[in-house]
Amino acid sequence: MRFLIWIFRIVLFVFLFGFAVKNDELVNVQFFLGEVRQFPLVFVMLAFFAGGAVIGFSVTLVSLFSKKREIARLKKQVRQLEREAELLQPPRIEGPPPEAH
């Protein structure tokens, strides 16, 4: 399985490297206040991809933390309900076993 993962990584790297080589033109990036700079197209694409990945990861983390908090709250509620159920159980009477006739 590790071999297949490495093969996939190598193929992906070669594909992305070829993409970067073919898209080496400069593009104008216009900032606020009329400032214009030129960057290679592949760097602009990489920056937006990385920014999207960071935003997606952040949203996932927020969701993960809220789910963990909800799980902790529900576990606490389960423990409380189990304690209440134990209190509502009739007391067990320990005595000699009934005689068989």
N, C-alpha and C positions, 0 to 999 in steps of 0.2 A: 504494500500500500504506500509506503514511504517513497518507493521508487516512482510510482505513478504521480505522486504529488510533486516530486522534483522534476519529472518530465513536463508536467503541466506548467510549473514555474518557469522552466527554461523556454518553453514554447511561448508563453505569455511575454516573457522578457524580450525575446527575439521579435515578436509581433509589435510590442510597444516601442522598441528601439527603431525598428523599420518605420513605424509611424512617425516618430520624432525626426528621423533623418529626412523623410519626405516632406515634412511640414516645418521647415526651418526658416520660413519667411518671417520678416519683421512685420508686426502689426502696430498700429497706433492705438495707444490706450489713453483716453481723455479723462483726466482727473478734474476735480472741481477747480474753479477759478481759472479755467482756460489752460491749465497745464497739460501738455501732451508729451508722452514718452513712448519710445519704441521698445518693444520686447519681442523675442521670438514667439511665434504662435504656440509652440508646444509648452513653453513656460506659462503662458496665459491660461491654456487649457488645464495644465497641471495645478495651477494655483486655484482655479475654480473647482476642480475635482477635489482637491484637498480641503478646501473650505466647505464644500458640501458634505464630505465625509465627517469633518469635525462637527458640523451642525447636526447631522444624523446621529452621530455617536452621543452628542450631548442630550438630544431628545430621548434617545434610548436609555441613557443613564437616569434621567429624571423619571421616566416611566418605571424603570427597575427599582429605584428607591421608593417610589410611592407604593409599588406592589409589595416590597419587603415590609414597609410600614403597615400596610393592610394585613399582611400575613401575621405579623407580630400581634396586632390588635385582635385578630380572630383567634389566635392561639390562646391569648389571655382570656378571651371570652369563653373558649372551650374549657379551660381549666376552672374558671369560675362556675360554669354550669355543671361540670363534673362534681365539684365540691357541694353544690346545692343538691345534686341528685343523691350523693352519699348521705346527706342529712335527711333526705326524705325517705330513705330506705327504712323499712321496719327493722328493729333490732333483731339480731340473730340470737336465738335461744340455743345455747349449747347444753346439751344434756345427754343422758344415756340414749343409745339408739332404741327405737321402738322394738318391742319384742315381737318376734315372728310367731304366729299361731299355726 
